[in-house]
């Protein structure tokens, strides 16, 4: 029998999670809490296999509950169940010790499966959250790390003027170059940044920190 406790300040959602646990064979609901203080007290008093934790609690962040649980109940699996989908919350939760991360729109079946998976040694994560993690550890393309080295000083100068909306002829006049020379530079800039238009070039160069507008 898996003992489960719930930490969520939203009564409707807390009751929904509670019913999903109570009605599932192999699980037992051993407690609920609506804030961080009550959650920490519950962790001190009860033996809990899986703690379902919301991050948006009224007194403190659910991340602090996760840290407390990791320090005082290291055998407890910690499953975040929240509305937060941004990378910051995902990484803070995992760094604090969360062993799973689901969104509140997860179905009852998904929630139950996640609890069983946790106790089997897995780490259930919503697909969107998994994408954040993959993006975090995916190797950065070379052009995003050495952008300034990719373009020559003259190409950066040309791009700086072109980014202001000037035509090739106008850019040539500003930089005292021939239009053909400017056109060649622009062509090389597009090739090096792997783009096909002025808008894309400006965006990519801005992302790489090449432009000062």
Biotite code that builds the C-alpha atoms (Angstrom):
import biotite.structure as struc

atoms = struc.array([
    struc.Atom([0.000, 0.000, 0.000], chain_id="A", res_id=1, res_name="UNK", atom_name="CA", element="C"),
    struc.Atom([1.478, 3.341, -1.074], chain_id="A", res_id=2, res_name="UNK", atom_name="CA", element="C"),
    struc.Atom([0.901, 6.104, 1.462], chain_id="A", res_id=3, res_name="UNK", atom_name="CA", element="C"),
    struc.Atom([0.228, 9.446, -0.228], chain_id="A", res_id=4, res_name="UNK", atom_name="CA", element="C"),
    struc.Atom([-0.114, 12.986, 1.127], chain_id="A", res_id=5, res_name="UNK", atom_name="CA", element="C"),
    struc.Atom([-1.189, 16.137, -0.725], chain_id="A", res_id=6, res_name="UNK", atom_name="CA", element="C"),
    struc.Atom([-0.041, 19.747, -0.395], chain_id="A", res_id=7, res_name="UNK", atom_name="CA", element="C"),
    struc.Atom([-2.238, 22.191, -2.318], chain_id="A", res_id=8, res_name="UNK", atom_name="CA", element="C"),
    struc.Atom([-3.932, 25.427, -1.258], chain_id="A", res_id=9, res_name="UNK", atom_name="CA", element="C"),
    struc.Atom([-6.730, 25.010, -3.803], chain_id="A", res_id=10, res_name="UNK", atom_name="CA", element="C"),
    struc.Atom([-9.473, 23.041, -2.068], chain_id="A", res_id=11, res_name="UNK", atom_name="CA", element="C"),
    struc.Atom([-11.115, 21.893, -5.294], chain_id="A", res_id=12, res_name="UNK", atom_name="CA", element="C"),
    struc.Atom([-7.878, 20.544, -6.689], chain_id="A", res_id=13, res_name="UNK", atom_name="CA", element="C"),
    struc.Atom([-6.843, 19.093, -3.329], chain_id="A", res_id=14, res_name="UNK", atom_name="CA", element="C"),
    struc.Atom([-10.127, 17.187, -3.158], chain_id="A", res_id=15, res_name="UNK", atom_name="CA", element="C"),
    struc.Atom([-9.720, 16.004, -6.748], chain_id="A", res_id=16, res_name="UNK", atom_name="CA", element="C"),
    struc.Atom([-6.267, 14.610, -6.011], chain_id="A", res_id=17, res_name="UNK", atom_name="CA", element="C"),
    struc.Atom([-7.500, 13.091, -2.774], chain_id="A", res_id=18, res_name="UNK", atom_name="CA", element="C"),
    struc.Atom([-10.334, 11.281, -4.505], chain_id="A", res_id=19, res_name="UNK", atom_name="CA", element="C"),
    struc.Atom([-7.965, 9.983, -7.190], chain_id="A", res_id=20, res_name="UNK", atom_name="CA", element="C"),
    struc.Atom([-5.773, 8.469, -4.462], chain_id="A", res_id=21, res_name="UNK", atom_name="CA", element="C"),
    struc.Atom([-8.547, 7.133, -2.205], chain_id="A", res_id=22, res_name="UNK", atom_name="CA", element="C"),
    struc.Atom([-10.348, 5.408, -5.058], chain_id="A", res_id=23, res_name="UNK", atom_name="CA", element="C"),
    struc.Atom([-7.223, 3.670, -6.331], chain_id="A", res_id=24, res_name="UNK", atom_name="CA", element="C"),
    struc.Atom([-6.415, 0.172, -5.159], chain_id="A", res_id=25, res_name="UNK", atom_name="CA", element="C"),
    struc.Atom([-2.917, 0.049, -3.736], chain_id="A", res_id=26, res_name="UNK", atom_name="CA", element="C"),
    struc.Atom([-2.908, 3.653, -2.458], chain_id="A", res_id=27, res_name="UNK", atom_name="CA", element="C"),
    struc.Atom([-3.913, 5.262, 0.821], chain_id="A", res_id=28, res_name="UNK", atom_name="CA", element="C"),
    struc.Atom([-4.352, 8.969, 1.522], chain_id="A", res_id=29, res_name="UNK", atom_name="CA", element="C"),
    struc.Atom([-2.623, 9.697, 4.843], chain_id="A", res_id=30, res_name="UNK", atom_name="CA", element="C"),
    struc.Atom([-2.933, 13.476, 4.997], chain_id="A", res_id=31, res_name="UNK", atom_name="CA", element="C"),
    struc.Atom([-3.423, 16.816, 3.265], chain_id="A", res_id=32, res_name="UNK", atom_name="CA", element="C"),
    struc.Atom([-2.084, 20.328, 3.795], chain_id="A", res_id=33, res_name="UNK", atom_name="CA", element="C"),
    struc.Atom([-3.011, 23.719, 2.353], chain_id="A", res_id=34, res_name="UNK", atom_name="CA", element="C"),
    struc.Atom([0.227, 25.579, 3.085], chain_id="A", res_id=35, res_name="UNK", atom_name="CA", element="C"),
    struc.Atom([3.935, 24.998, 3.575], chain_id="A", res_id=36, res_name="UNK", atom_name="CA", element="C"),
    struc.Atom([3.868, 25.115, 7.365], chain_id="A", res_id=37, res_name="UNK", atom_name="CA", element="C"),
    struc.Atom([1.175, 22.445, 7.568], chain_id="A", res_id=38, res_name="UNK", atom_name="CA", element="C"),
    struc.Atom([3.035, 20.373, 5.001], chain_id="A", res_id=39, res_name="UNK", atom_name="CA", element="C"),
    struc.Atom([6.240, 20.391, 7.046], chain_id="A", res_id=40, res_name="UNK", atom_name="CA", element="C"),
    struc.Atom([4.286, 19.421, 10.151], chain_id="A", res_id=41, res_name="UNK", atom_name="CA", element="C"),
    struc.Atom([2.668, 16.579, 8.228], chain_id="A", res_id=42, res_name="UNK", atom_name="CA", element="C"),
    struc.Atom([6.070, 15.364, 7.086], chain_id="A", res_id=43, res_name="UNK", atom_name="CA", element="C"),
    struc.Atom([7.292, 15.283, 10.676], chain_id="A", res_id=44, res_name="UNK", atom_name="CA", element="C"),
    struc.Atom([4.295, 13.323, 11.938], chain_id="A", res_id=45, res_name="UNK", atom_name="CA", element="C"),
    struc.Atom([3.337, 10.889, 9.182], chain_id="A", res_id=46, res_name="UNK", atom_name="CA", element="C"),
    struc.Atom([5.078, 8.160, 7.235], chain_id="A", res_id=47, res_name="UNK", atom_name="CA", element="C"),
    struc.Atom([4.645, 9.182, 3.594], chain_id="A", res_id=48, res_name="UNK", atom_name="CA", element="C"),
    struc.Atom([5.745, 7.303, 0.505], chain_id="A", res_id=49, res_name="UNK", atom_name="CA", element="C"),
    struc.Atom([4.710, 9.944, -2.031], chain_id="A", res_id=50, res_name="UNK", atom_name="CA", element="C"),
    struc.Atom([4.079, 13.646, -1.413], chain_id="A", res_id=51, res_name="UNK", atom_name="CA", element="C"),
    struc.Atom([2.147, 15.558, -4.086], chain_id="A", res_id=52, res_name="UNK", atom_name="CA", element="C"),
    struc.Atom([3.301, 19.176, -3.906], chain_id="A", res_id=53, res_name="UNK", atom_name="CA", element="C"),
    struc.Atom([1.900, 22.316, -5.488], chain_id="A", res_id=54, res_name="UNK", atom_name="CA", element="C"),
    struc.Atom([4.456, 25.112, -5.903], chain_id="A", res_id=55, res_name="UNK", atom_name="CA", element="C"),
    struc.Atom([2.148, 28.105, -5.445], chain_id="A", res_id=56, res_name="UNK", atom_name="CA", element="C"),
    struc.Atom([1.459, 27.949, -1.712], chain_id="A", res_id=57, res_name="UNK", atom_name="CA", element="C"),
    struc.Atom([0.202, 30.968, 0.252], chain_id="A", res_id=58, res_name="UNK", atom_name="CA", element="C"),
    struc.Atom([2.958, 31.181, 2.884], chain_id="A", res_id=59, res_name="UNK", atom_name="CA", element="C"),
    struc.Atom([6.060, 29.824, 1.159], chain_id="A", res_id=60, res_name="UNK", atom_name="CA", element="C"),
    struc.Atom([7.024, 28.231, -2.114], chain_id="A", res_id=61, res_name="UNK", atom_name="CA", element="C"),
    struc.Atom([6.404, 24.540, -2.534], chain_id="A", res_id=62, res_name="UNK", atom_name="CA", element="C"),
    struc.Atom([10.114, 24.320, -3.384], chain_id="A", res_id=63, res_name="UNK", atom_name="CA", element="C"),
    struc.Atom([10.849, 24.920, 0.304], chain_id="A", res_id=64, res_name="UNK", atom_name="CA", element="C"),
    struc.Atom([8.561, 22.024, 1.212], chain_id="A", res_id=65, res_name="UNK", atom_name="CA", element="C"),
    struc.Atom([10.522, 19.853, -1.210], chain_id="A", res_id=66, res_name="UNK", atom_name="CA", element="C"),
    struc.Atom([13.809, 20.866, 0.408], chain_id="A", res_id=67, res_name="UNK", atom_name="CA", element="C"),
    struc.Atom([12.419, 20.170, 3.883], chain_id="A", res_id=68, res_name="UNK", atom_name="CA", element="C"),
    struc.Atom([11.147, 16.759, 2.805], chain_id="A", res_id=69, res_name="UNK", atom_name="CA", element="C"),
    struc.Atom([14.467, 15.869, 1.205], chain_id="A", res_id=70, res_name="UNK", atom_name="CA", element="C"),
    struc.Atom([16.290, 16.721, 4.438], chain_id="A", res_id=71, res_name="UNK", atom_name="CA", element="C"),
    struc.Atom([13.868, 15.138, 6.915], chain_id="A", res_id=72, res_name="UNK", atom_name="CA", element="C"),
    struc.Atom([12.150, 12.405, 4.884], chain_id="A", res_id=73, res_name="UNK", atom_name="CA", element="C"),
    struc.Atom([14.699, 11.326, 2.251], chain_id="A", res_id=74, res_name="UNK", atom_name="CA", element="C"),
    struc.Atom([12.757, 8.109, 1.588], chain_id="A", res_id=75, res_name="UNK", atom_name="CA", element="C"),
    struc.Atom([9.694, 10.086, 0.425], chain_id="A", res_id=76, res_name="UNK", atom_name="CA", element="C"),
    struc.Atom([9.181, 10.550, -3.302], chain_id="A", res_id=77, res_name="UNK", atom_name="CA", element="C"),
    struc.Atom([8.239, 14.125, -4.193], chain_id="A", res_id=78, res_name="UNK", atom_name="CA", element="C"),
    struc.Atom([5.885, 14.700, -7.118], chain_id="A", res_id=79, res_name="UNK", atom_name="CA", element="C"),
    struc.Atom([5.234, 18.290, -8.139], chain_id="A", res_id=80, res_name="UNK", atom_name="CA", element="C"),
    struc.Atom([1.676, 18.833, -9.387], chain_id="A", res_id=81, res_name="UNK", atom_name="CA", element="C"),
    struc.Atom([1.328, 22.445, -10.472], chain_id="A", res_id=82, res_name="UNK", atom_name="CA", element="C"),
    struc.Atom([0.238, 24.946, -13.121], chain_id="A", res_id=83, res_name="UNK", atom_name="CA", element="C"),
    struc.Atom([3.735, 26.366, -13.593], chain_id="A", res_id=84, res_name="UNK", atom_name="CA", element="C"),
    struc.Atom([5.231, 25.430, -16.951], chain_id="A", res_id=85, res_name="UNK", atom_name="CA", element="C"),
    struc.Atom([8.309, 27.675, -17.084], chain_id="A", res_id=86, res_name="UNK", atom_name="CA", element="C"),
    struc.Atom([11.864, 26.396, -16.916], chain_id="A", res_id=87, res_name="UNK", atom_name="CA", element="C"),
    struc.Atom([12.687, 28.266, -13.709], chain_id="A", res_id=88, res_name="UNK", atom_name="CA", element="C"),
    struc.Atom([10.112, 26.370, -11.647], chain_id="A", res_id=89, res_name="UNK", atom_name="CA", element="C"),
    struc.Atom([11.047, 23.045, -13.226], chain_id="A", res_id=90, res_name="UNK", atom_name="CA", element="C"),
    struc.Atom([14.755, 23.412, -12.517], chain_id="A", res_id=91, res_name="UNK", atom_name="CA", element="C"),
    struc.Atom([14.291, 24.831, -9.013], chain_id="A", res_id=92, res_name="UNK", atom_name="CA", element="C"),
    struc.Atom([12.027, 21.926, -8.110], chain_id="A", res_id=93, res_name="UNK", atom_name="CA", element="C"),
    struc.Atom([14.397, 19.289, -9.428], chain_id="A", res_id=94, res_name="UNK", atom_name="CA", element="C"),
    struc.Atom([17.422, 20.932, -7.826], chain_id="A", res_id=95, res_name="UNK", atom_name="CA", element="C"),
    struc.Atom([15.542, 20.973, -4.505], chain_id="A", res_id=96, res_name="UNK", atom_name="CA", element="C"),
    struc.Atom([14.895, 17.237, -4.761], chain_id="A", res_id=97, res_name="UNK", atom_name="CA", element="C"),
    struc.Atom([11.645, 16.662, -6.675], chain_id="A", res_id=98, res_name="UNK", atom_name="CA", element="C"),
    struc.Atom([11.505, 13.227, -8.288], chain_id="A", res_id=99, res_name="UNK", atom_name="CA", element="C"),
    struc.Atom([8.653, 13.979, -10.703], chain_id="A", res_id=100, res_name="UNK", atom_name="CA", element="C"),
    struc.Atom([6.840, 16.931, -12.280], chain_id="A", res_id=101, res_name="UNK", atom_name="CA", element="C"),
    struc.Atom([3.246, 16.901, -13.554], chain_id="A", res_id=102, res_name="UNK", atom_name="CA", element="C"),
    struc.Atom([0.914, 19.682, -14.619], chain_id="A", res_id=103, res_name="UNK", atom_name="CA", element="C"),
    struc.Atom([-2.467, 20.072, -12.944], chain_id="A", res_id=104, res_name="UNK", atom_name="CA", element="C"),
    struc.Atom([-4.273, 19.206, -16.154], chain_id="A", res_id=105, res_name="UNK", atom_name="CA", element="C"),
    struc.Atom([-2.936, 15.648, -15.918], chain_id="A", res_id=106, res_name="UNK", atom_name="CA", element="C"),
    struc.Atom([-5.713, 13.067, -15.914], chain_id="A", res_id=107, res_name="UNK", atom_name="CA", element="C"),
    struc.Atom([-6.519, 10.857, -12.929], chain_id="A", res_id=108, res_name="UNK", atom_name="CA", element="C"),
    struc.Atom([-5.025, 7.918, -14.795], chain_id="A", res_id=109, res_name="UNK", atom_name="CA", element="C"),
    struc.Atom([-1.806, 9.852, -15.468], chain_id="A", res_id=110, res_name="UNK", atom_name="CA", element="C"),
    struc.Atom([-1.562, 10.895, -11.831], chain_id="A", res_id=111, res_name="UNK", atom_name="CA", element="C"),
    struc.Atom([-1.998, 7.346, -10.547], chain_id="A", res_id=112, res_name="UNK", atom_name="CA", element="C"),
    struc.Atom([0.484, 6.017, -13.093], chain_id="A", res_id=113, res_name="UNK", atom_name="CA", element="C"),
    struc.Atom([3.001, 8.647, -11.999], chain_id="A", res_id=114, res_name="UNK", atom_name="CA", element="C"),
    struc.Atom([2.679, 7.622, -8.339], chain_id="A", res_id=115, res_name="UNK", atom_name="CA", element="C"),
    struc.Atom([3.210, 3.953, -9.159], chain_id="A", res_id=116, res_name="UNK", atom_name="CA", element="C"),
    struc.Atom([6.138, 4.873, -11.420], chain_id="A", res_id=117, res_name="UNK", atom_name="CA", element="C"),
    struc.Atom([7.769, 6.868, -8.624], chain_id="A", res_id=118, res_name="UNK", atom_name="CA", element="C"),
    struc.Atom([7.616, 3.936, -6.234], chain_id="A", res_id=119, res_name="UNK", atom_name="CA", element="C"),
    struc.Atom([9.066, 1.703, -8.946], chain_id="A", res_id=120, res_name="UNK", atom_name="CA", element="C"),
    struc.Atom([12.091, 3.986, -9.184], chain_id="A", res_id=121, res_name="UNK", atom_name="CA", element="C"),
    struc.Atom([11.042, 6.138, -12.119], chain_id="A", res_id=122, res_name="UNK", atom_name="CA", element="C"),
    struc.Atom([10.794, 9.906, -12.538], chain_id="A", res_id=123, res_name="UNK", atom_name="CA", element="C"),
    struc.Atom([7.549, 10.827, -14.322], chain_id="A", res_id=124, res_name="UNK", atom_name="CA", element="C"),
    struc.Atom([7.644, 14.215, -16.053], chain_id="A", res_id=125, res_name="UNK", atom_name="CA", element="C"),
    struc.Atom([5.021, 15.922, -18.223], chain_id="A", res_id=126, res_name="UNK", atom_name="CA", element="C"),
    struc.Atom([6.109, 16.044, -21.887], chain_id="A", res_id=127, res_name="UNK", atom_name="CA", element="C"),
    struc.Atom([6.357, 19.846, -21.910], chain_id="A", res_id=128, res_name="UNK", atom_name="CA", element="C"),
    struc.Atom([8.606, 19.765, -18.849], chain_id="A", res_id=129, res_name="UNK", atom_name="CA", element="C"),
    struc.Atom([10.757, 17.077, -20.450], chain_id="A", res_id=130, res_name="UNK", atom_name="CA", element="C"),
    struc.Atom([11.260, 19.412, -23.412], chain_id="A", res_id=131, res_name="UNK", atom_name="CA", element="C"),
    struc.Atom([12.585, 22.102, -21.059], chain_id="A", res_id=132, res_name="UNK", atom_name="CA", element="C"),
    struc.Atom([15.083, 19.642, -19.624], chain_id="A", res_id=133, res_name="UNK", atom_name="CA", element="C"),
    struc.Atom([16.225, 18.498, -23.062], chain_id="A", res_id=134, res_name="UNK", atom_name="CA", element="C"),
    struc.Atom([16.683, 22.091, -24.188], chain_id="A", res_id=135, res_name="UNK", atom_name="CA", element="C"),
    struc.Atom([18.696, 22.839, -21.064], chain_id="A", res_id=136, res_name="UNK", atom_name="CA", element="C"),
    struc.Atom([21.226, 20.090, -21.732], chain_id="A", res_id=137, res_name="UNK", atom_name="CA", element="C"),
    struc.Atom([21.225, 20.109, -25.543], chain_id="A", res_id=138, res_name="UNK", atom_name="CA", element="C"),
    struc.Atom([24.607, 21.197, -26.950], chain_id="A", res_id=139, res_name="UNK", atom_name="CA", element="C"),
    struc.Atom([24.573, 24.830, -28.062], chain_id="A", res_id=140, res_name="UNK", atom_name="CA", element="C"),
    struc.Atom([25.166, 25.262, -31.815], chain_id="A", res_id=141, res_name="UNK", atom_name="CA", element="C"),
    struc.Atom([28.581, 26.652, -32.626], chain_id="A", res_id=142, res_name="UNK", atom_name="CA", element="C"),
    struc.Atom([27.140, 29.816, -34.126], chain_id="A", res_id=143, res_name="UNK", atom_name="CA", element="C"),
    struc.Atom([25.504, 30.639, -30.773], chain_id="A", res_id=144, res_name="UNK", atom_name="CA", element="C"),
    struc.Atom([28.797, 30.401, -28.897], chain_id="A", res_id=145, res_name="UNK", atom_name="CA", element="C"),
    struc.Atom([31.262, 32.053, -31.262], chain_id="A", res_id=146, res_name="UNK", atom_name="CA", element="C"),
    struc.Atom([29.074, 34.456, -33.208], chain_id="A", res_id=147, res_name="UNK", atom_name="CA", element="C"),
    struc.Atom([31.475, 37.369, -32.921], chain_id="A", res_id=148, res_name="UNK", atom_name="CA", element="C"),
    struc.Atom([34.271, 35.246, -34.329], chain_id="A", res_id=149, res_name="UNK", atom_name="CA", element="C"),
    struc.Atom([32.070, 34.148, -37.240], chain_id="A", res_id=150, res_name="UNK", atom_name="CA", element="C"),
    struc.Atom([31.703, 37.639, -38.701], chain_id="A", res_id=151, res_name="UNK", atom_name="CA", element="C"),
    struc.Atom([34.552, 39.902, -39.636], chain_id="A", res_id=152, res_name="UNK", atom_name="CA", element="C"),
    struc.Atom([34.743, 43.397, -38.184], chain_id="A", res_id=153, res_name="UNK", atom_name="CA", element="C"),
    struc.Atom([33.589, 44.851, -41.519], chain_id="A", res_id=154, res_name="UNK", atom_name="CA", element="C"),
    struc.Atom([30.659, 42.421, -41.716], chain_id="A", res_id=155, res_name="UNK", atom_name="CA", element="C"),
    struc.Atom([29.538, 43.406, -38.236], chain_id="A", res_id=156, res_name="UNK", atom_name="CA", element="C"),
    struc.Atom([29.794, 47.064, -39.289], chain_id="A", res_id=157, res_name="UNK", atom_name="CA", element="C"),
    struc.Atom([27.685, 46.418, -42.386], chain_id="A", res_id=158, res_name="UNK", atom_name="CA", element="C"),
    struc.Atom([25.121, 44.469, -40.402], chain_id="A", res_id=159, res_name="UNK", atom_name="CA", element="C"),
    struc.Atom([24.912, 47.278, -37.855], chain_id="A", res_id=160, res_name="UNK", atom_name="CA", element="C"),
    struc.Atom([23.876, 49.715, -40.592], chain_id="A", res_id=161, res_name="UNK", atom_name="CA", element="C"),
    struc.Atom([21.620, 47.287, -42.474], chain_id="A", res_id=162, res_name="UNK", atom_name="CA", element="C"),
    struc.Atom([19.798, 46.540, -39.218], chain_id="A", res_id=163, res_name="UNK", atom_name="CA", element="C"),
    struc.Atom([18.661, 50.144, -39.091], chain_id="A", res_id=164, res_name="UNK", atom_name="CA", element="C"),
    struc.Atom([16.609, 49.536, -42.240], chain_id="A", res_id=165, res_name="UNK", atom_name="CA", element="C"),
    struc.Atom([18.961, 51.039, -44.786], chain_id="A", res_id=166, res_name="UNK", atom_name="CA", element="C"),
    struc.Atom([19.206, 49.659, -48.303], chain_id="A", res_id=167, res_name="UNK", atom_name="CA", element="C"),
    struc.Atom([22.403, 48.304, -49.823], chain_id="A", res_id=168, res_name="UNK", atom_name="CA", element="C"),
    struc.Atom([22.985, 51.614, -51.619], chain_id="A", res_id=169, res_name="UNK", atom_name="CA", element="C"),
    struc.Atom([22.354, 53.648, -48.465], chain_id="A", res_id=170, res_name="UNK", atom_name="CA", element="C"),
    struc.Atom([24.643, 51.377, -46.460], chain_id="A", res_id=171, res_name="UNK", atom_name="CA", element="C"),
    struc.Atom([27.349, 51.791, -49.100], chain_id="A", res_id=172, res_name="UNK", atom_name="CA", element="C"),
    struc.Atom([27.071, 55.563, -48.779], chain_id="A", res_id=173, res_name="UNK", atom_name="CA", element="C"),
    struc.Atom([27.289, 55.520, -44.991], chain_id="A", res_id=174, res_name="UNK", atom_name="CA", element="C"),
    struc.Atom([30.313, 53.229, -44.941], chain_id="A", res_id=175, res_name="UNK", atom_name="CA", element="C"),
    struc.Atom([31.967, 54.708, -48.037], chain_id="A", res_id=176, res_name="UNK", atom_name="CA", element="C"),
    struc.Atom([31.948, 51.373, -49.838], chain_id="A", res_id=177, res_name="UNK", atom_name="CA", element="C"),
    struc.Atom([30.697, 50.320, -53.240], chain_id="A", res_id=178, res_name="UNK", atom_name="CA", element="C"),
    struc.Atom([27.191, 48.811, -53.413], chain_id="A", res_id=179, res_name="UNK", atom_name="CA", element="C"),
    struc.Atom([28.704, 45.612, -54.815], chain_id="A", res_id=180, res_name="UNK", atom_name="CA", element="C"),
    struc.Atom([31.035, 45.305, -51.816], chain_id="A", res_id=181, res_name="UNK", atom_name="CA", element="C"),
    struc.Atom([28.139, 45.818, -49.405], chain_id="A", res_id=182, res_name="UNK", atom_name="CA", element="C"),
    struc.Atom([26.044, 43.245, -51.283], chain_id="A", res_id=183, res_name="UNK", atom_name="CA", element="C"),
    struc.Atom([28.895, 40.734, -50.990], chain_id="A", res_id=184, res_name="UNK", atom_name="CA", element="C"),
    struc.Atom([29.185, 41.382, -47.272], chain_id="A", res_id=185, res_name="UNK", atom_name="CA", element="C"),
    struc.Atom([25.421, 40.933, -46.821], chain_id="A", res_id=186, res_name="UNK", atom_name="CA", element="C"),
    struc.Atom([25.540, 37.660, -48.742], chain_id="A", res_id=187, res_name="UNK", atom_name="CA", element="C"),
    struc.Atom([28.370, 36.411, -46.515], chain_id="A", res_id=188, res_name="UNK", atom_name="CA", element="C"),
    struc.Atom([26.487, 37.503, -43.386], chain_id="A", res_id=189, res_name="UNK", atom_name="CA", element="C"),
    struc.Atom([23.410, 35.533, -44.453], chain_id="A", res_id=190, res_name="UNK", atom_name="CA", element="C"),
    struc.Atom([25.540, 32.474, -45.155], chain_id="A", res_id=191, res_name="UNK", atom_name="CA", element="C"),
    struc.Atom([27.444, 32.615, -41.863], chain_id="A", res_id=192, res_name="UNK", atom_name="CA", element="C"),
    struc.Atom([24.316, 33.183, -39.784], chain_id="A", res_id=193, res_name="UNK", atom_name="CA", element="C"),
    struc.Atom([22.376, 30.552, -41.782], chain_id="A", res_id=194, res_name="UNK", atom_name="CA", element="C"),
    struc.Atom([19.517, 32.966, -42.565], chain_id="A", res_id=195, res_name="UNK", atom_name="CA", element="C"),
    struc.Atom([17.694, 34.081, -45.698], chain_id="A", res_id=196, res_name="UNK", atom_name="CA", element="C"),
    struc.Atom([16.437, 37.584, -44.984], chain_id="A", res_id=197, res_name="UNK", atom_name="CA", element="C"),
    struc.Atom([17.316, 40.877, -43.335], chain_id="A", res_id=198, res_name="UNK", atom_name="CA", element="C"),
    struc.Atom([14.787, 40.238, -40.558], chain_id="A", res_id=199, res_name="UNK", atom_name="CA", element="C"),
    struc.Atom([16.262, 36.824, -39.775], chain_id="A", res_id=200, res_name="UNK", atom_name="CA", element="C"),
    struc.Atom([19.791, 38.233, -39.888], chain_id="A", res_id=201, res_name="UNK", atom_name="CA", element="C"),
    struc.Atom([18.933, 41.002, -37.432], chain_id="A", res_id=202, res_name="UNK", atom_name="CA", element="C"),
    struc.Atom([17.175, 38.568, -35.108], chain_id="A", res_id=203, res_name="UNK", atom_name="CA", element="C"),
    struc.Atom([20.015, 36.034, -35.164], chain_id="A", res_id=204, res_name="UNK", atom_name="CA", element="C"),
    struc.Atom([22.687, 38.702, -34.765], chain_id="A", res_id=205, res_name="UNK", atom_name="CA", element="C"),
    struc.Atom([20.784, 40.199, -31.841], chain_id="A", res_id=206, res_name="UNK", atom_name="CA", element="C"),
    struc.Atom([20.526, 36.776, -30.209], chain_id="A", res_id=207, res_name="UNK", atom_name="CA", element="C"),
    struc.Atom([24.286, 36.353, -30.575], chain_id="A", res_id=208, res_name="UNK", atom_name="CA", element="C"),
    struc.Atom([24.986, 39.775, -29.107], chain_id="A", res_id=209, res_name="UNK", atom_name="CA", element="C"),
    struc.Atom([26.453, 41.189, -32.315], chain_id="A", res_id=210, res_name="UNK", atom_name="CA", element="C"),
    struc.Atom([24.236, 44.266, -32.605], chain_id="A", res_id=211, res_name="UNK", atom_name="CA", element="C"),
    struc.Atom([24.110, 47.425, -30.548], chain_id="A", res_id=212, res_name="UNK", atom_name="CA", element="C"),
    struc.Atom([20.994, 49.271, -31.723], chain_id="A", res_id=213, res_name="UNK", atom_name="CA", element="C"),
])
